[in-house]
Amino acid sequence: MRSTRPIFRIRIGHTERAIFSSSSSSETCLGTPNLEKTFFKSQNSEEILVKRLCRESKHEEAIIRLCERYRLTEAILLLDRTERLSPLVYSNLLQLCLQQKSLKGTKRVHTHIKESGFLPGVSIFNRIIDIYCKCGNLVDARIMFDEMHEEDLCSWNTMISGYAKAGRLKDARNLFDAMPERDNFSWTAIISGHVRHGLPYDALQLCRTMLKDYNVKCNKFTVCSALAASAATQCLNTGKEIHGHIVRAGIDSDSVVWSALSDMYGKCGSLDEARRIFDKTSDRDAVTWTAMIDQYFKHGRREEGFLLFSELLKSGKRPNEFTFAGILNVCAHHNTECLGRQVHGYMARIGFNDSSFAASALIHMYCKCGNIEVADRVFKWIPNPDLASWTSLINGYAQNGQPEEALNLFETLLESGTKPDHITFVGVLSACTHSGLVDKGLAYFNSIKEKHGLAYTVDHYACVVDLLSRSGRFSEAEDIIKKMPMKPDKFLWASLLAGCRIHGNLDLAKKAAKALFKIEPENAATYITLSNIYAAAGEWGEVAEVRKMMDVNGVVKKPGRSWTEIKRKVYTFLMGDTSHPRSMEIHRFLEELGKKMKEEGYVPKTDYVLHDVEEEQKEQNLSYHSEKLAIAFAILATPPGTQVKVFKNLRTCVDCHTAIKYISKLVSRKIIVRDSSRFHCFEGGRCSCNDYW
């Protein structure tokens, strides 16, 4: 008994049928005497009609019928039964080839045209060129273009647009310069091509030429491309010139143009003008709203961005996933979980695509705000999480002091068949770093290339250097730095310097600091870390030299700042801060805690206090660090047993880390501290990092 195998499936109306051929050498194909028996077995009325047309040799009618039913494969195969077709039939075939992006079908029709001796008109030539361009076959498109006896404007525009979209801008420009005449489409194609492929200055020069030398009356597509070039180069004056041209050309009533204008002004830093344009736009869709909201956030005008988002919700317009993702990312960046929860609630009420990247942004927001439990619930709620969702949660576990969960989730990701990318491995290596799993981390590092076929990035090298230097394996770290194919970046050197601080490796610290001074001499963190290393070693002369370097280079240490959110209000503290209305109460509370902590065995770690002063003064300096003030206030301002969450803009110091462990035990509170590096969850006198940070 002969087996059969499917060749393809065809759809007739709402019915899908499988077409089979024999696996033996006697299998039939369209173009043989058995065509009708092979392809038209059912009694469907349409198939019966096509079958009858084939028997009567009315192949043109049969092809048209098949094209009307989107059955391109069968229509193409019928070409073997005809010598020449009418322009109408060729046009129908090419139209279907274009709809289905069928390069193979187009080539077969093109070949049939040449073999039949048929001389097509310009429109058929143009259609073939268009299909070749859209299918990425620019070589055959150009051959076809050059073979044409007579080109029209559409021929030139199609070929130029194909080159421009593919990034072959030199070929596009050569054709553009050779054009006998140009229209709006010509200018739009060449300008947008330069914008799309990273040459906005060339696009602007073309725009100036268009406006001044050719006096072209632009349409909305041309000016939108020109405005995009102005935005990309932040050329506000040119953007204003285009704005004037828009008004003179009378196309300033189009909402797409207004949206492009608002975007241009926003990206050029003229936010008030962007908002004025935005307010004048009559038909604002979700994209327009989102673009304006994002501009506020990008320029640091966060409150105005949130207010505009509130206006969007009140307007009745439905935000899209880009709107939600943008808002949630801002909430993540500023650790405003309260607002993020409100956005989450709104998303749940209106319903949103649970597989969109807005869901990933939701997981990311909760992770960055230290609420890994809710992040996990959101992840489990997504039926088919994408790689971004997996990666967000893996990174969240790593940053929130749960490295085992991060690594377990990564193994689950692999079992699911999802292929990790380089960002996923940054989270995996970070989890190993924060838990001291050096050998396991090295195994994951080696698997990036050997098992998963990914190229190493500088981030991977920075992670593995961090992993090794934190554990004191400096010779291996240096060996990796020497062998890495790319130049070490600031993050890698900073990781090495942090490891040197932990283990007091002065010689290597100097090397790392020297490299960092060359890369970013303005970064105060390098000076402070190096000063801490010298201070811990008691080399106060070197500490003074580092401080002198800071003064000479005009580097100012960023003040430590901590904040906590109580009843939807954010309270911020600086070191030694006395500006809070409850300042005296906070300081007294810390003094009482300090006495109880010492009774429990706490010893202030004064090694890293920069000034060479008396021990008592050092202890005094440590007592009122910003995170201690914020924690004390949060304890006083909330009922007993309430979880305390504090954020800090810098890395928390060793003494504060030790002190908070004691505080969590004394007050029976769970205290979460998010510094510039990671989350620390203190409970019962222990920290989630197990003192490995």
C-alpha positions as CSV (number, residue, x, y, z in Angstrom):
1,M,0.0,0.0,0.0
2,R,1.4,3.3,-1.1
3,S,1.7,6.1,1.5
4,T,0.7,9.6,0.8
5,R,2.1,12.9,2.0
6,P,0.6,16.4,2.0
7,I,1.9,18.9,-0.6
8,F,-0.1,21.9,0.6
9,R,-3.5,22.8,1.8
10,I,-6.1,24.9,-0.1
11,R,-8.9,26.9,1.2
12,I,-12.3,27.0,-0.5
13,G,-14.7,29.3,1.2
14,H,-14.7,28.3,4.8
15,T,-13.4,24.8,4.1
16,E,-9.8,23.8,4.1
17,R,-8.8,20.7,2.1
18,A,-5.5,18.8,2.0
19,I,-4.0,18.0,-1.4
20,F,-2.0,14.8,-1.5
21,S,0.4,13.2,-3.9
22,S,1.7,9.7,-4.1
23,S,5.2,9.0,-2.7
24,S,5.9,6.8,-5.6
25,S,7.7,7.9,-8.8
26,S,4.5,8.0,-10.7
27,E,3.1,10.9,-8.7
28,T,1.1,13.4,-10.8
29,C,1.4,17.1,-11.0
30,L,-0.5,20.0,-12.5
31,G,0.3,20.2,-16.2
32,T,-0.2,16.4,-16.8
33,P,-3.3,14.7,-18.3
34,N,-4.3,13.8,-14.8
35,L,-4.6,17.4,-13.5
36,E,-8.4,17.3,-13.0
37,K,-8.2,14.0,-11.1
38,T,-5.3,15.2,-8.9
39,F,-6.6,18.6,-7.9
40,F,-10.4,18.5,-8.1
41,K,-11.8,15.5,-6.4
42,S,-14.7,16.9,-4.5
43,Q,-18.1,18.0,-5.8
44,N,-17.7,21.6,-4.6
45,S,-19.4,23.8,-7.2
46,E,-16.5,26.1,-7.7
47,E,-14.1,23.2,-8.2
48,I,-16.5,21.6,-10.7
49,L,-16.6,24.9,-12.6
50,V,-12.8,25.1,-12.7
51,K,-12.6,21.5,-13.7
52,R,-15.0,22.1,-16.6
53,L,-13.0,25.2,-17.7
54,C,-9.8,23.1,-17.8
55,R,-11.5,20.4,-19.8
56,E,-12.7,23.0,-22.3
57,S,-9.2,24.5,-22.5
58,K,-10.6,27.8,-21.1
59,H,-7.5,28.2,-19.0
60,E,-7.6,32.0,-18.8
61,E,-11.0,31.8,-17.2
62,A,-9.8,29.0,-14.9
63,I,-6.8,31.1,-13.8
64,I,-9.0,34.1,-13.0
65,R,-11.4,31.9,-11.0
66,L,-8.5,30.5,-9.0
67,C,-7.1,34.0,-8.4
68,E,-10.5,35.1,-7.1
69,R,-10.2,32.3,-4.6
70,Y,-6.6,33.2,-3.6
71,R,-5.4,29.8,-4.9
72,L,-2.1,31.1,-6.3
73,T,-0.2,27.8,-6.5
74,E,-2.8,26.1,-8.7
75,A,-3.2,29.2,-10.9
76,I,0.5,29.4,-11.5
77,L,0.6,25.7,-12.4
78,L,-2.0,26.2,-15.0
79,L,0.5,28.4,-16.9
80,D,2.0,25.2,-18.2
81,R,-1.1,24.7,-20.3
82,T,-1.1,28.1,-22.0
83,E,1.2,29.8,-24.5
84,R,0.1,33.3,-24.0
85,L,-2.3,35.1,-21.7
86,S,-4.2,38.4,-21.9
87,P,-2.9,41.5,-19.9
88,L,-5.9,41.1,-17.6
89,V,-4.9,37.5,-16.6
90,Y,-1.3,38.5,-16.1
91,S,-2.5,41.5,-14.0
92,N,-4.7,39.2,-11.8
93,L,-1.8,36.8,-11.3
94,L,0.6,39.5,-10.3
95,Q,-1.9,41.2,-8.0
96,L,-2.2,37.9,-6.1
97,C,1.6,37.4,-6.1
98,L,1.8,40.8,-4.5
99,Q,-0.8,40.1,-1.9
100,Q,0.9,36.8,-0.9
101,K,4.5,38.2,-1.3
102,S,5.2,35.3,-3.6
103,L,8.6,35.8,-5.2
104,K,8.6,32.3,-6.7
105,G,5.2,32.9,-8.3
106,T,6.2,36.3,-9.7
107,K,9.3,34.8,-11.3
108,R,7.2,32.1,-12.9
109,V,4.8,34.7,-14.3
110,H,7.7,36.9,-15.5
111,T,9.3,33.9,-17.2
112,H,6.0,33.0,-18.9
113,I,5.6,36.6,-20.2
114,K,9.1,36.5,-21.8
115,E,8.6,33.0,-23.3
116,S,5.2,33.8,-24.7
117,G,6.5,36.8,-26.6
118,F,4.0,39.1,-25.0
119,L,5.0,42.7,-24.8
120,P,3.6,44.0,-21.5
121,G,2.7,47.6,-20.9
122,V,4.4,49.8,-18.3
123,S,1.9,49.0,-15.6
124,I,2.7,45.3,-15.7
125,F,6.5,46.0,-15.7
126,N,6.0,48.3,-12.7
127,R,4.0,45.7,-10.8
128,I,6.7,43.1,-11.3
129,I,9.4,45.5,-10.1
130,D,7.3,46.4,-7.1
131,I,6.9,42.7,-6.1
132,Y,10.6,42.1,-6.6
133,C,11.4,45.1,-4.4
134,K,8.9,44.1,-1.6
135,C,10.3,40.5,-1.6
136,G,13.9,41.8,-1.3
137,N,15.0,40.8,-4.8
138,L,16.5,44.1,-5.8
139,V,18.8,42.5,-8.4
140,D,16.0,41.2,-10.6
141,A,14.0,44.4,-9.9
142,R,16.9,46.5,-11.4
143,I,17.4,44.1,-14.3
144,M,13.7,44.5,-15.1
145,F,13.9,48.3,-14.7
146,D,16.9,48.5,-17.1
147,E,15.1,46.2,-19.6
148,M,12.1,48.6,-19.9
149,H,11.9,50.4,-23.2
150,E,10.0,53.2,-21.6
151,E,9.8,54.1,-17.9
152,D,7.2,56.3,-16.3
153,L,7.4,58.2,-13.0
154,C,6.0,55.2,-11.1
155,S,8.8,53.0,-12.4
156,W,11.5,55.3,-11.1
157,N,9.7,55.8,-7.7
158,T,9.2,52.1,-7.2
159,M,12.9,51.3,-7.8
160,I,14.1,54.2,-5.7
161,S,11.7,53.3,-2.8
162,G,12.9,49.7,-3.0
163,Y,16.6,50.7,-2.7
164,A,15.8,53.3,0.1
165,K,13.8,50.8,2.2
166,A,16.6,48.2,1.9
167,G,19.3,50.7,3.0
168,R,21.0,50.9,-0.4
169,L,21.0,54.7,-0.2
170,K,23.8,55.2,-2.7
171,D,21.9,53.3,-5.4
172,A,18.7,55.1,-4.4
173,R,20.4,58.5,-4.6
174,N,22.0,57.8,-8.0
175,L,18.6,56.9,-9.5
176,F,17.0,59.9,-7.8
177,D,19.5,62.3,-9.2
178,A,19.0,60.8,-12.7
179,M,15.2,61.1,-12.6
180,P,13.7,63.2,-15.5
181,E,11.0,64.4,-13.1
182,R,10.1,64.0,-9.5
183,D,6.9,64.1,-7.4
184,N,6.1,64.1,-3.7
185,F,6.5,60.3,-3.6
186,S,10.1,60.6,-5.0
187,W,11.1,63.1,-2.3
188,T,9.3,61.2,0.5
189,A,11.0,57.9,-0.5
190,I,14.5,59.4,-0.6
191,I,14.2,61.5,2.6
192,S,12.5,58.8,4.7
193,G,15.1,56.3,3.5
194,H,17.9,58.4,4.9
195,V,16.0,59.0,8.1
196,R,15.3,55.3,8.5
197,H,18.9,54.2,8.0
198,G,20.6,56.7,10.3
199,L,21.5,59.6,8.0
200,P,19.2,62.3,9.2
201,Y,21.6,65.1,8.3
202,D,21.6,64.0,4.6
203,A,17.8,63.8,4.8
204,L,17.6,67.4,6.0
205,Q,19.9,68.5,3.2
206,L,17.6,66.8,0.7
207,C,14.6,68.5,2.5
208,R,16.2,72.0,2.1
209,T,16.9,71.3,-1.5
210,M,13.3,70.3,-2.1
211,L,11.9,73.4,-0.4
212,K,14.4,76.0,-1.8
213,D,15.5,74.7,-5.2
214,Y,12.4,72.9,-6.4
215,N,9.7,74.7,-4.6
216,V,7.8,71.4,-4.2
217,K,4.4,71.6,-2.6
218,C,4.8,68.8,0.0
219,N,2.1,66.4,1.1
220,K,1.8,65.1,4.7
221,F,4.0,62.1,4.1
222,T,6.9,64.2,2.8
223,V,6.8,66.7,5.7
224,C,6.4,63.9,8.3
225,S,9.6,62.4,7.0
226,A,11.3,65.8,7.1
227,L,10.1,66.4,10.6
228,A,11.4,63.0,11.7
229,A,14.9,64.1,10.3
230,S,14.7,67.3,12.3
231,A,13.8,65.4,15.4
232,A,16.6,62.9,14.9
233,T,19.2,65.7,14.5
234,Q,17.5,67.9,17.1
235,C,17.6,70.8,14.5
236,L,14.9,73.0,16.0
237,N,15.4,75.8,13.5
238,T,15.0,73.5,10.5
239,G,11.9,72.0,12.2
240,K,10.4,75.5,12.5
241,E,11.1,76.1,8.8
242,I,9.2,73.0,7.9
243,H,6.4,74.1,10.3
244,G,6.2,77.3,8.4
245,H,6.0,75.4,5.1
246,I,3.3,73.2,6.5
247,V,1.2,76.3,7.3
248,R,1.8,77.9,3.9
249,A,1.0,74.6,2.1
250,G,-2.3,74.4,3.9
251,I,-1.7,70.9,5.3
252,D,-1.8,72.0,8.9
253,S,-5.2,70.5,9.5
254,D,-4.1,67.0,9.3
255,S,-3.8,65.2,12.6
256,V,-0.8,63.0,11.4
257,V,1.1,66.2,10.6
258,W,0.3,67.8,14.0
259,S,1.4,64.7,15.7
260,A,4.7,64.7,13.8
261,L,5.1,68.4,14.7
262,S,4.5,67.8,18.4
263,D,7.0,64.9,18.3
264,M,9.6,67.1,16.6
265,Y,9.3,69.9,19.1
266,G,9.4,67.5,22.0
267,K,12.6,65.7,20.8
268,C,14.2,69.1,20.1
269,G,13.7,70.1,23.7
270,S,10.9,72.6,23.1
271,L,8.3,70.9,25.3
272,D,6.0,73.8,25.8
273,E,5.7,74.3,22.0
274,A,5.1,70.5,21.7
275,R,2.3,70.7,24.2
276,R,0.8,73.7,22.4
277,I,0.7,71.7,19.2
278,F,-0.6,68.7,21.0
279,D,-3.5,70.7,22.5
280,K,-4.4,72.1,19.1
281,T,-4.6,68.6,17.5
282,S,-8.2,67.8,17.1
283,D,-8.1,64.1,16.5
284,R,-5.6,62.8,19.1
285,D,-5.2,59.0,19.1
286,A,-3.4,56.9,21.7
287,V,-0.2,57.2,19.7
288,T,-0.3,61.0,19.9
289,W,-1.1,60.9,23.6
290,T,1.7,58.4,24.3
291,A,4.3,60.4,22.4
292,M,3.6,63.5,24.4
293,I,3.5,61.7,27.7
294,D,6.9,60.1,26.9
295,Q,8.4,63.4,26.1
296,Y,7.6,64.7,29.5
297,F,9.2,61.7,31.1
298,K,12.3,61.9,28.9
299,H,12.9,65.5,29.9
300,G,12.4,64.9,33.6
301,R,9.0,66.6,33.9
302,R,7.5,63.5,35.6
303,E,4.6,65.2,37.3
304,E,3.4,66.7,34.0
305,G,3.7,63.3,32.4
306,F,1.5,61.7,35.1
307,L,-1.0,64.5,34.9
308,L,-1.3,64.1,31.1
309,F,-1.8,60.4,31.6
310,S,-4.7,61.2,33.9
311,E,-6.1,63.5,31.3
312,L,-5.9,60.6,28.8
313,L,-7.9,58.3,31.1
314,K,-10.5,61.0,31.5
315,S,-10.7,61.7,27.8
316,G,-12.3,58.3,27.1
317,K,-9.5,57.4,24.7
318,R,-8.2,53.9,25.3
319,P,-4.4,53.8,26.1
320,N,-2.4,51.3,24.1
321,E,0.3,48.9,25.3
322,F,3.0,51.4,24.6
323,T,1.3,53.9,26.9
324,F,1.1,51.4,29.7
325,A,4.6,50.2,29.2
326,G,6.0,53.8,29.3
327,I,4.1,54.7,32.5
328,L,5.1,51.4,34.2
329,N,8.8,51.9,33.3
330,V,8.7,55.3,34.8
331,C,7.1,53.9,38.0
332,A,9.9,51.3,38.0
333,H,12.6,53.9,37.6
334,H,11.3,56.1,40.4
335,N,10.1,53.2,42.6
336,T,6.5,54.6,42.7
337,E,4.7,51.3,43.3
338,C,1.6,53.0,44.5
339,L,1.0,54.7,41.1
340,G,2.1,51.4,39.4
341,R,-0.6,49.6,41.3
342,Q,-3.2,52.1,40.1
343,V,-2.1,51.6,36.5
344,H,-2.3,47.9,37.0
345,G,-5.8,48.2,38.3
346,Y,-6.9,50.3,35.3
347,M,-5.3,47.8,32.9
348,A,-7.2,45.0,34.6
349,R,-10.5,46.9,34.4
350,I,-10.4,47.7,30.7
351,G,-8.7,44.5,29.8
352,F,-5.4,44.3,27.9
353,N,-3.3,41.8,26.0
354,D,-1.8,39.6,28.6
355,S,1.0,38.6,26.1
356,S,2.0,42.1,25.3
357,F,5.1,43.8,26.5
358,A,2.9,45.9,28.8
359,A,2.6,42.7,30.9
360,S,6.4,42.4,30.9
361,A,6.6,46.1,32.0
362,L,4.2,45.3,34.8
363,I,6.5,42.5,36.1
364,H,9.5,44.7,35.7
365,M,7.8,47.5,37.7
366,Y,6.9,45.2,40.7
367,C,10.4,43.8,40.7
368,K,12.1,47.2,40.7
369,C,9.7,48.3,43.5
370,G,10.7,45.2,45.6
371,N,7.4,43.4,45.4
372,I,8.6,40.1,44.0
373,E,5.6,38.2,45.2
374,V,3.1,40.3,43.1
375,A,5.6,40.1,40.1
376,D,5.5,36.4,40.4
377,R,1.7,36.3,40.5
378,V,1.5,38.5,37.3
379,F,4.0,36.2,35.6
380,K,2.0,33.1,36.4
381,W,-1.2,34.8,35.2
382,I,0.3,35.3,31.7
383,P,-0.7,32.2,29.6
384,N,2.3,32.4,27.3
385,P,5.0,34.6,28.7
386,D,7.5,36.0,26.2
387,L,11.2,36.1,26.8
388,A,11.0,39.7,28.2
389,S,8.6,38.5,30.9
390,W,10.9,35.5,31.8
391,T,13.9,37.8,31.9
392,S,12.2,40.5,34.0
393,L,11.3,38.0,36.7
394,I,14.7,36.2,36.6
395,N,16.4,39.6,37.1
396,G,13.9,40.5,39.7
397,Y,14.6,37.4,41.8
398,A,18.4,38.1,41.4
399,Q,18.0,41.7,42.5
400,N,15.7,40.9,45.4
401,G,18.0,38.5,47.1
402,Q,16.4,35.3,45.9
403,P,19.1,33.8,43.6
404,E,17.9,30.2,44.0
405,E,14.5,31.2,42.6
406,A,16.2,33.1,39.8
407,L,18.2,30.0,38.7
408,N,15.3,27.7,39.1
409,L,13.2,29.9,36.9
410,F,15.9,30.0,34.3
411,E,16.0,26.2,34.2
412,T,12.2,26.2,33.8
413,L,12.6,28.7,30.9
414,L,15.0,26.2,29.2
415,E,12.5,23.4,29.7
416,S,9.7,25.4,28.2
417,G,11.7,25.6,24.9
418,T,12.1,29.4,25.1
419,K,15.6,30.4,23.9
420,P,17.4,32.8,26.3
421,D,19.2,35.9,25.0
422,H,22.2,37.8,26.2
423,I,20.0,39.9,28.6
424,T,18.6,36.8,30.2
425,F,22.2,35.6,31.0
426,V,23.0,38.9,32.7
427,G,20.2,38.1,35.2
428,V,21.5,34.6,35.6
429,L,25.1,35.6,36.2
430,S,23.9,38.4,38.6
431,A,22.0,35.7,40.6
432,C,25.2,33.7,40.9
433,T,27.2,36.8,41.8
434,H,24.9,37.8,44.6
435,S,24.9,34.3,46.1
436,G,28.6,33.5,45.8
437,L,28.0,30.6,43.4
438,V,31.2,31.1,41.5
439,D,31.7,27.7,39.9
440,K,28.0,27.6,38.9
441,G,28.3,31.1,37.5
442,L,31.4,30.2,35.4
443,A,29.5,27.1,34.1
444,Y,26.6,29.4,33.0
445,F,29.1,31.8,31.5
446,N,30.8,29.1,29.4
447,S,27.3,27.8,28.2
448,I,26.4,31.1,26.7
449,K,28.6,30.4,23.6
450,E,29.2,26.6,23.8
451,K,25.6,25.5,24.5
452,H,23.3,28.3,23.4
453,G,25.4,29.7,20.5
454,L,25.2,33.3,21.7
455,A,28.0,35.8,21.3
456,Y,29.5,37.2,24.6
457,T,28.8,40.8,25.3
458,V,30.7,43.2,27.5
459,D,27.9,42.9,30.0
460,H,28.6,39.2,30.3
461,Y,32.3,39.9,30.9
462,A,31.4,42.5,33.5
463,C,29.2,40.0,35.4
464,V,31.8,37.3,35.4
465,V,34.5,39.7,36.6
466,D,32.2,40.8,39.3
467,L,31.5,37.2,40.2
468,L,35.2,36.4,40.5
469,S,36.4,39.6,42.2
470,R,33.7,39.5,44.9
471,S,35.0,36.0,45.9
472,G,38.7,37.2,45.8
473,R,39.7,35.3,42.7
474,F,41.5,38.2,41.2
475,S,44.0,36.3,39.0
476,E,41.1,34.6,37.1
477,A,39.3,37.9,36.8
478,E,42.5,39.6,35.3
479,D,43.0,36.6,33.0
480,I,39.4,37.1,31.6
481,I,40.0,40.8,31.1
482,K,43.1,40.1,29.1
483,K,41.5,37.6,26.9
484,M,38.1,39.3,26.2
485,P,37.8,40.4,22.5
486,M,36.4,43.8,23.3
487,K,37.6,46.8,25.3
488,P,36.5,46.7,29.0
489,D,33.9,49.3,29.8
490,K,33.2,51.3,32.9
491,F,30.9,48.7,34.4
492,L,33.6,46.0,34.2
493,W,36.2,48.2,35.9
494,A,33.7,49.3,38.5
495,S,32.9,45.6,39.3
496,L,36.6,44.9,39.7
497,L,37.0,48.0,42.0
498,A,34.1,46.9,44.1
499,G,35.7,43.5,44.6
500,C,39.0,45.2,45.6
501,R,37.1,47.2,48.2
502,I,35.7,44.0,49.7
503,H,39.1,42.2,49.9
504,G,41.3,45.3,50.4
505,N,43.3,44.7,47.2
506,L,45.0,48.0,46.9
507,D,47.3,47.3,43.9
508,L,44.5,46.1,41.7
509,A,42.2,48.8,43.0
510,K,44.6,51.5,41.7
511,K,44.6,49.8,38.3
512,A,40.9,49.7,38.1
513,A,40.5,53.3,39.3
514,K,43.1,54.5,36.8
515,A,41.0,53.0,34.0
516,L,37.8,54.5,35.3
517,F,39.4,57.9,35.6
518,K,40.2,57.8,31.9
519,I,36.7,56.6,30.9
520,E,34.6,58.9,33.2
521,P,36.8,61.3,35.2
522,E,33.6,63.1,36.4
523,N,32.1,60.1,38.2
524,A,32.5,60.7,42.0
525,A,31.8,57.0,42.8
526,T,35.3,56.0,41.7
527,Y,36.9,58.5,43.9
528,I,34.8,57.6,46.9
529,T,35.3,53.9,46.5
530,L,39.1,54.3,46.2
531,S,39.0,56.6,49.2
532,N,37.2,54.0,51.2
533,I,39.8,51.4,50.3
534,Y,42.6,53.7,51.4
535,A,40.7,54.7,54.6
536,A,40.2,51.0,55.5
537,A,43.9,50.5,55.1
538,G,44.6,53.6,57.3
539,E,46.4,55.4,54.5
540,W,45.0,58.9,55.2
541,G,47.6,60.6,53.1
542,E,46.3,58.8,50.0
543,V,42.7,59.6,51.1
544,A,43.7,63.3,51.1
545,E,45.3,62.9,47.6
546,V,42.1,61.4,46.2
547,R,40.0,64.3,47.7
548,K,42.5,66.7,46.2
549,M,42.0,65.1,42.8
550,M,38.3,65.5,43.2
551,D,38.7,69.2,43.9
552,V,41.1,69.7,40.9
553,N,38.7,67.9,38.5
554,G,35.7,69.7,39.9
555,V,34.1,66.4,41.0
556,V,31.4,66.7,43.6
557,K,30.2,63.7,45.6
558,K,26.5,63.0,45.1
559,P,24.8,63.3,48.4
560,G,23.3,60.2,49.8
561,R,19.5,60.4,49.6
562,S,16.9,57.9,50.9
563,W,13.2,58.0,50.7
564,T,10.1,56.1,51.8
565,E,6.5,56.2,50.8
566,I,3.9,56.5,53.6
567,K,0.2,56.8,52.7
568,R,1.0,57.7,49.1
569,K,3.3,60.5,50.2
570,V,7.1,60.3,49.6
571,Y,9.4,61.5,52.4
572,T,13.1,62.1,51.5
573,F,16.1,62.3,53.8
574,L,19.7,63.4,53.5
575,M,22.5,62.4,55.9
576,G,22.1,64.3,59.2
577,D,18.9,65.7,58.0
578,T,17.0,67.9,60.5
579,S,14.5,69.4,58.1
580,H,11.7,66.9,58.8
581,P,9.0,68.1,61.2
582,R,9.5,65.0,63.3
583,S,13.3,65.3,63.2
584,M,13.9,65.5,66.9
585,E,11.7,62.4,67.5
586,I,13.6,60.5,64.7
587,H,17.0,61.3,66.2
588,R,15.9,60.4,69.7
589,F,14.5,57.1,68.4
590,L,17.8,56.3,66.7
591,E,19.8,57.1,69.8
592,E,17.6,54.6,71.8
593,L,18.0,52.0,69.1
594,G,21.7,52.6,69.1
595,K,22.0,51.7,72.8
596,K,19.9,48.6,72.4
597,M,21.9,47.5,69.4
598,K,25.2,47.8,71.3
599,E,23.7,45.7,74.1
600,E,22.9,43.1,71.4
601,G,26.6,43.1,70.2
602,Y,26.5,45.8,67.5
603,V,29.9,47.5,66.9
604,P,29.9,50.5,64.5
605,K,32.1,49.9,61.5
606,T,34.1,53.1,61.2
607,D,36.7,51.8,58.8
608,Y,35.1,53.6,55.8
609,V,34.6,57.0,57.4
610,L,36.7,59.3,55.2
611,H,37.9,61.8,57.7
612,D,40.8,61.1,60.1
613,V,38.9,62.0,63.2
614,E,38.3,60.6,66.7
615,E,36.4,57.3,66.9
616,E,33.5,59.0,68.7
617,Q,33.0,61.5,65.9
618,K,33.2,58.7,63.4
619,E,30.3,56.9,65.2
620,Q,28.4,60.1,65.3
621,N,28.8,60.5,61.5
622,L,27.5,57.0,60.9
623,S,24.5,57.3,63.2
624,Y,22.5,59.6,60.9
625,H,23.0,58.2,57.4
626,S,20.0,58.9,55.2
627,E,18.7,55.3,55.1
628,K,18.7,55.1,59.0
629,L,16.7,58.3,59.2
630,A,14.2,57.0,56.6
631,I,13.9,53.7,58.4
632,A,13.4,55.3,61.7
633,F,10.7,57.6,60.4
634,A,8.9,54.7,58.6
635,I,8.9,52.7,61.9
636,L,7.5,55.7,63.8
637,A,4.9,56.5,61.2
638,T,3.4,53.0,60.7
639,P,1.6,50.5,63.0
640,P,3.7,47.8,64.7
641,G,4.5,44.9,62.4
642,T,4.1,46.9,59.2
643,Q,6.7,46.2,56.5
644,V,9.2,49.1,55.9
645,K,10.5,49.8,52.5
646,V,13.2,52.4,51.8
647,F,15.1,53.4,48.7
648,K,18.6,54.9,48.4
649,N,20.3,56.5,45.4
650,L,23.8,55.2,46.4
651,R,25.1,51.9,47.6
652,T,24.4,51.4,51.3
653,C,27.5,51.3,53.5
654,V,28.7,48.3,55.5
655,D,27.8,49.9,58.8
656,C,24.2,50.7,57.8
657,H,23.8,47.1,56.5
658,T,24.9,45.7,59.8
659,A,22.9,48.2,61.8
660,I,19.6,47.5,59.9
661,K,20.0,43.8,60.6
662,Y,19.9,44.6,64.3
663,I,17.1,47.1,63.9
664,S,14.9,44.5,62.1
665,K,15.3,42.1,65.1
666,L,14.7,44.8,67.7
667,V,11.5,46.2,66.2
668,S,10.3,42.9,64.8
669,R,9.8,44.4,61.4
670,K,10.6,43.3,57.8
671,I,12.7,46.1,56.4
672,I,13.4,46.2,52.6
673,V,16.2,48.5,51.4
674,R,16.8,49.1,47.7
675,D,20.2,50.8,47.1
676,S,21.9,51.5,43.8
677,S,23.0,47.9,43.5
678,R,20.1,45.6,44.7
679,F,17.4,44.9,47.2
680,H,18.2,43.8,50.8
681,C,15.4,42.2,52.7
682,F,16.2,42.4,56.5
683,E,14.2,40.2,58.9
684,G,14.9,38.8,62.3
685,G,18.5,40.0,62.3
686,R,19.4,38.5,58.9
687,C,19.6,39.9,55.4
688,S,18.5,38.1,52.2
689,C,22.0,38.7,50.7
690,N,23.6,36.6,53.4
691,D,26.2,39.4,53.8
692,Y,27.5,38.5,50.3
693,W,27.0,41.8,48.4
